[in-house]
Every structure is written in C-alpha cells, then in structure tokens.
Amino acid sequence: MNQRKILGLLGVIGLLGLVTQELRILPDGLLHAYILNVGQGDSILLVSPSGKQILIDGGPDLSALEGIGNHMSFFDRNIDLLVLTHPDLDHIAAFPEILRRYSVGAILLSGIETPQPQYQRLLSIATKQNIPVIIADPKKDIVLEDGLILDVLWPPHGTFGSQPKNTNNTSIVLRAIHGSSSILLTGDIEEPAERAILKTGADIQSTIFKVAHHGSKTSTSTGFLLVVDPKIAVVSLGKDNQFGHPHGDVLRRLEKAGIPIRRTDQEGEISLVLP
C-alpha cells in the first residue's frame, strides 16, 4: 500500500472517530453527571437533558480540561455555567485556563474574600471577559429551559464579602434535580455546615450523593447521611493520597447505611445517568 493510500485510510479512520464522538454526545433527554478523574480534588461535569454544560469545580491541576473535552463536541467551545464551590486550589486550578479556552456563560460563586492567587486570577479574567457572576443564594434557584433545576442550598445569604477562616464550610451546596432524580453536590462542607443545612429544613434527599471533602472524617455525619438517603455515594479523591481519604469512619457509616460507594481513585472517571 503506497503512502497516499495509507494517509487516506488514516484520514477516514480519524473522520469516523470524530463522527462517533459527535453522535455519542448528542443530547438524549437525560441528565448526565461525570465525576472527572482529577486526582485529589473535585471536578464534576453535568450535561443537562438538552445538552447544557455545567462544570462544578476545576480540580487541583489541568486534568479537568481533558475530562470535559471527552464529553463535549470537538467544535463546542461553550460552557454554560461554572460553579466554584469554594476557592481551595484543589477545586479551582483549571478554571483560569478554562476561561481562556472556552466561552463561559456565567460563574456561580459564594463571593467570599480570599487572597488565594488562582482565585484572584480567575476573577480578573472573568472581569476582563465581562462574564456574569452570580452570587449563590438559597432563595434563588437556577432553572434551565429543559427542566433541570439547580437548587442552591448553601451557603446562607450574607456570606458574600466575608473572610472565613475555614472556607470549606462556605462551599456552595447544590442539588441538581431532573424529574424524580437528583444529585447532591457538597463541595468540602464539614459537619457544622451539614447541621446548619439540616436546620433549614431544605429537601436534601437525593438519588446520588457526592461525598463531601473527599471522604474526610470531618464530613458526612450520620444525621446528614440519613436525611440525604442516597442510592449511590461517590467520592472524588486521589489514589494513595497523603490525607488518608476516604476516612474509615466515613466508609463505615456509608456501609452501615447500605449505600454503594464508588470512588475515582479506584475507577477513574465515574459516569452517572439520571432519568
């Protein structure tokens, strides 16, 4: 086979691969949640029933870029919403680069004050690009045209402008709802925030529970877990991480409740579909 035929064959194979990718990611009327494999951090891509893309957190490095690229059209350079649960580096590292590569419709954040360099860089880029910034408010849910609801549960109104010593407990907590299914996204909240959320009386029962703070012993208290009452719990964390996540106590609480556990350190990316 001569070189021209080989190049032609490679071109056909490449085209078929591109077509297959484009067909695979066509909207199917379902809510897809991809817990991206970013190591010791968080990055979660939600794709709504009509194909809207919502990225919750950006992980500890640039690996989230590969993850979102696997679930977006080759020609698509639009992300509808970025959600920054809190400005710890293991949740935001890829965001400045994402803002450079993609057109972002809006950014949802808590509005706390922190000198964290990557967070300040992100805010600077967002300002230069005139990207709308939405301050999380439990009284103001986000409703998409296709019926997906982002129920904002935390932090409380008035968090904007504060300078908390512990940013974990100001994490944005979202319950993404589609039909009778939902996924609870908890950032890095710890037990004090869990107790406060329970006191609000908000509906937090969810089909899928993203375990807070990578399975740290500071989170996923028994009372909170019983009210969430999920069918599946997912943990985003790095393999053999230095923090000992997920903590044995958290795993035991989940196991005692009979909740199946899925972990990115064991499976890599976790793909979930909510009807």
C-alpha positions, 0 to 999 in steps of 0.5 A: 500500500503506497503512502497516499493510500495509507494517509487516506485510510488514516484520514477516514479512520480519524473522520469516523472517530470524530463522527462517533464522538459527535453522535455519542454526545448528542443530547438524549433527554437525560441528565448526565453527571461525570465525576472527572478523574482529577486526582485529589480534588473535585471536578464534576461535569453535568450535561443537562437533558438538552445538552447544557454544560455545567462544570462544578469545580476545576480540580487541583491541576489541568486534568479537568480540561481533558475530562470535559473535552471527552464529553463535549463536541470537538467544535463546542467551545461553550460552557454554560455555567461554572460553579466554584464551590469554594476557592481551595486550589484543589477545586479551582486550578483549571478554571483560569485556563478554562476561561481562556479556552472556552466561552463561559456563560456565567460563574456561580460563586459564594463571593467570599474574600480570599487572597488565594492567587488562582482565585484572584486570577480567575476573577480578573479574567472573568472581569476582563471577559465581562462574564456574569457572576452570580452570587449563590443564594438559597432563595434563588434557584437556577432553572434551565429551559429543559427542566433541570433545576439547580437548587442552591442550598448553601451557603446562607445569604450574607456570606458574600464579602466575608473572610472565613477562616475555614472556607470549606464550610462556605462551599456552595451546596447544590442539588441538581434535580431532573424529574424524580432524580437528583444529585447532591453536590457538597463541595468540602462542607464539614459537619457544622455546615451539614447541621446548619443545612439540616436546620433549614429544613431544605429537601436534601434527599437525593438519588446520588450523593457526592461525598463531601471533602473527599471522604474526610472524617470531618464530613458526612455525619450520620444525621446528614447521611440519613436525611440525604438517603442516597442510592449511590455515594461517590467520592472524588479523591486521589489514589494513595493520597497523603490525607488518608481519604476516604476516612474509615469512619466515613466508609463505615457509616456509608456501609452501615447505611447500605449505600454503594460507594464508588470512588475515582481513585479506584475507577477513574472517571465515574459516569452517572445517568439520571432519568 
